[in-house]
Amino acid sequence: MELPLVVGVDGSEPGMRAVDWAADEAALRGVPLRLVYASLWERYEGAALAEGLGRSSEQVLADNIVEAAAKRAHRREVDLKISTEVLPEEPVPALLREGRNASALVLGTRGRSGIAELLLGSVSLAVAARAHCPVIVLRGGHDRQVTSRMRRRIVLGVGEEPENSAAVRFAFEEARERRVPLEAVRAWRCPAHQTTDHPLLAGEPARLYEQQATETLEAALRDAPAGVELHRRIVEGPARKVLLDASAEADLLVVGAQRRHGHFGLQLGRVAHAVLHHSACPVAVVPQQG
């Protein structure tokens, strides 16, 4: 059974642009598209009104939103198989449950002027932190990438444990389906306490960490499928800055998120938080299962 690509819709223009992006992605993958609207309309309008007096205004609005989203997706991809669902519950738990039977979740965020435009919505952040499937987040600043993917490359941020990584496999698949190069990036830094002021020794610690970064990158790409064009980059600097710089030339930035024992769901680290808030392109956060 083909798992659908699920997109959360809320009636906003950023949400509708996420529908556009998801429709393209579902058609590319050859999977169904599922549109989900979640809101606690029963809480605010009353279950008795909903059950005894017909549909509430909020439910009518929700139905209209998913219908408009479905029509928009069909106009974009005529042959796409589309299903819709209106759920009277909080968006985060609803989307997390949907993600258990999805190939990926796609979410848009409402853009605002000034600094607030850079900040990620609470729903998107919560879902990205806890979902069991990849979560692809588009912010308002990604509008033009919906209509034209001119950069034609996927960027993969290679983490500390790249071998058999779900994020690496996801990036391989995206590059293969889109027929674009995959740029795998590994950032490295030499800890300050291991540097030396002696001019003859100053470069040794740095070379060691650079070599370790090269080995980590090669391990990540060891099982690359045939036909995927690979570009390798070893960059000195903070991982957050390195990946944000790389996102300016990418259609999609892929990062992993590791589960931690004793916590519910994913625990997003500083790098994932930074790229979700400030990336110049859509970001896919991929959980490492198991």
C-alpha positions in Angstrom: 0.0 0.0 0.0 1.3 3.4 -1.0 1.6 5.8 2.0 0.2 9.2 1.2 1.9 12.5 1.4 0.0 14.4 4.1 -0.3 18.2 4.1 -1.8 20.2 6.9 -4.1 23.0 5.6 -5.5 25.9 7.5 -7.0 28.2 4.8 -4.1 30.6 4.9 -2.2 31.5 1.7 1.1 30.0 3.1 -0.9 26.8 3.7 -2.2 26.8 0.2 1.3 27.3 -1.2 2.3 24.2 0.9 -0.5 22.4 -0.9 1.1 23.4 -4.3 4.4 22.1 -3.1 3.0 18.9 -1.8 1.0 18.3 -5.0 4.2 18.5 -7.0 6.0 16.3 -4.5 3.2 13.6 -4.5 3.1 13.5 -8.3 6.9 13.2 -8.3 6.8 10.3 -5.9 3.8 8.7 -7.4 1.9 8.6 -4.1 -1.6 9.9 -3.1 -2.0 13.3 -1.5 -4.0 13.6 1.7 -5.2 17.1 2.9 -6.0 17.4 6.6 -7.6 20.3 8.4 -7.6 20.0 12.2 -9.4 22.4 14.6 -11.3 22.1 17.8 -14.5 23.6 16.3 -16.7 21.5 18.6 -15.1 23.1 21.7 -15.9 26.6 20.6 -19.3 26.1 18.9 -20.5 23.1 21.1 -20.9 19.5 20.3 -24.7 19.7 20.7 -24.9 22.4 18.0 -22.8 20.2 15.7 -24.9 17.1 16.3 -28.4 18.4 16.8 -28.7 21.5 14.7 -26.6 20.6 11.6 -23.1 21.7 10.7 -21.6 24.6 12.6 -20.1 27.6 10.8 -16.6 26.4 11.7 -17.3 23.0 10.3 -18.6 24.6 7.1 -15.5 26.7 6.9 -13.3 23.7 7.4 -15.1 21.7 4.7 -14.7 24.7 2.3 -11.0 25.0 3.1 -10.2 21.4 2.3 -12.4 21.5 -0.8 -10.6 24.6 -2.1 -7.3 22.9 -1.3 -8.3 19.8 -3.2 -9.4 21.8 -6.2 -6.1 23.7 -6.2 -4.0 20.5 -6.0 -6.1 19.0 -8.9 -5.5 22.0 -11.0 -1.8 21.7 -10.4 -1.6 17.9 -10.9 -4.6 16.7 -12.8 -4.0 12.9 -12.3 -3.2 13.1 -8.6 -5.2 10.9 -6.3 -6.4 13.2 -3.5 -8.3 12.5 -0.2 -9.4 15.0 2.4 -10.2 14.9 6.2 -11.6 17.4 8.6 -10.7 16.5 12.2 -12.3 18.2 15.3 -9.2 18.2 17.4 -5.9 20.1 18.1 -3.7 20.3 15.0 -0.5 18.9 16.6 -1.8 15.5 17.9 -4.0 15.2 14.7 -1.0 15.7 12.4 1.3 13.4 14.5 -1.3 10.6 14.3 -1.6 11.2 10.5 2.2 11.0 10.3 2.2 7.4 11.5 0.6 6.4 8.1 2.3 8.9 5.8 5.3 8.9 3.6 5.9 12.5 4.8 4.1 15.5 6.3 4.2 18.9 4.6 3.5 22.0 6.5 3.4 25.7 5.7 3.8 28.6 8.2 2.2 32.0 8.3 4.6 34.7 7.3 4.6 38.1 9.0 6.6 41.2 8.5 9.9 42.0 10.1 11.6 39.6 12.5 8.5 37.6 13.0 8.6 36.4 9.4 11.7 34.4 10.3 10.1 32.6 13.2 8.6 29.2 12.7 5.0 28.5 13.7 4.4 26.6 16.9 2.4 23.8 15.1 5.1 23.2 12.5 7.9 23.2 15.2 6.0 20.8 17.5 5.2 18.4 14.6 8.7 18.5 13.3 10.0 17.7 16.7 7.8 14.6 17.3 6.6 13.1 14.1 7.4 9.5 13.1 7.9 10.3 9.5 9.8 13.0 7.6 8.4 16.5 8.1 8.9 19.1 5.3 8.4 22.7 6.4 7.9 25.7 4.1 8.0 29.2 5.4 6.5 32.3 3.7 9.9 33.2 2.3 9.8 30.0 0.1 7.0 31.3 -2.1 8.9 31.5 -5.4 10.3 28.0 -5.0 6.7 26.6 -5.2 6.3 27.7 -8.8 9.9 27.1 -10.0 12.7 25.0 -8.6 15.5 26.7 -10.4 18.3 25.8 -8.1 18.0 22.1 -9.0 19.9 20.5 -6.1 19.3 18.8 -2.8 21.5 19.6 0.2 22.1 17.0 2.9 23.5 18.0 6.3 25.6 15.0 7.4 25.5 14.5 11.2 27.5 12.6 13.7 26.0 9.1 12.9 25.6 9.0 9.1 25.8 5.3 8.5 22.4 3.7 7.8 20.8 7.1 8.4 17.2 7.7 7.5 18.0 11.3 6.5 20.7 10.1 4.1 18.4 7.6 2.5 15.7 10.3 2.2 18.1 12.7 0.5 19.2 10.0 -1.9 15.6 9.3 -2.9 14.7 13.0 -3.3 17.7 13.6 -5.5 17.0 10.4 -7.6 13.3 11.3 -8.0 14.0 14.9 -9.0 17.0 13.9 -11.1 19.1 16.6 -9.5 22.6 16.5 -7.8 22.9 15.8 -4.1 25.3 18.0 -2.2 26.4 16.3 1.0 27.8 18.8 3.5 29.8 18.1 6.6 30.8 20.9 8.9 33.8 20.6 11.2 35.5 22.7 13.8 38.7 22.4 15.8 38.0 22.9 19.6 39.8 26.0 20.9 41.6 24.1 23.7 43.3 21.9 21.1 44.9 24.7 19.2 48.4 25.9 19.8 50.3 29.2 19.3 53.4 27.4 18.0 53.6 28.1 14.2 54.9 24.7 13.4 52.1 22.8 15.3 49.2 25.1 14.7 47.8 23.1 11.8 47.9 19.6 13.2 44.7 19.5 15.3 42.8 21.2 12.5 44.0 18.6 9.9 42.9 15.8 12.3 39.3 17.2 12.6 39.1 17.9 8.9 40.2 14.3 8.2 37.5 13.0 10.6 34.9 15.0 8.8 36.0 13.6 5.5 35.7 10.0 6.8 32.3 10.7 8.2 31.1 12.1 4.9 32.4 9.2 2.9 30.7 6.8 5.3 27.4 8.6 4.8 27.7 8.3 1.0 28.9 4.7 0.9 25.6 3.2 -0.2 24.6 5.9 -2.7 22.4 4.5 -5.4 23.6 4.4 -8.9 22.6 7.4 -11.0 22.7 10.0 -8.3 25.2 12.8 -8.9 27.1 13.5 -5.7 28.9 16.6 -4.6 30.9 16.5 -1.4 31.7 19.5 0.8 33.8 19.6 3.9 33.4 23.1 5.5 35.1 24.5 8.5 32.6 26.4 10.7 29.5 26.1 12.9 27.1 23.5 11.4 24.2 26.0 11.7 25.9 28.7 9.6 27.3 26.2 7.1 23.9 24.6 6.4 22.1 28.0 6.3 24.6 29.3 3.8 24.1 26.1 1.7 20.3 26.4 1.8 20.6 29.6 -0.3 21.4 27.4 -3.3 19.1 24.5 -2.7 15.6 23.3 -3.5 15.5 21.3 -0.2 17.7 21.0 2.8 17.6 17.6 4.6 18.6 17.2 8.2 18.3 14.3 10.6 16.8 14.2 14.1 17.9 11.6 16.5 15.5 10.0 19.1 16.8 10.1 22.7 16.0 7.4 25.2 13.6 8.5 27.9 11.9 11.3 25.9 8.7 11.3 23.9 9.3 11.7 20.2 12.1 13.6 18.6 14.5 15.9 20.4 15.5 18.6 18.0 19.0 20.0 18.5 20.2 23.5 17.9 21.2 22.8 14.3 17.7 21.5 13.4 16.1 24.5 15.2 18.3 27.0 13.4 17.6 25.7 9.9 13.9 25.3 10.5 13.7 29.0 11.6 16.1 30.6 9.1 16.7 28.3 6.0 16.4 29.9 2.6 14.7 26.8 1.2 12.2 24.2 2.5 13.6 21.9 5.2 13.0 18.2 5.6 13.5 16.9 9.2 13.9 13.1 9.0 13.6 11.0 12.2 16.0 8.1 12.8 13.8 5.2 13.7 14.8 2.5 16.0 
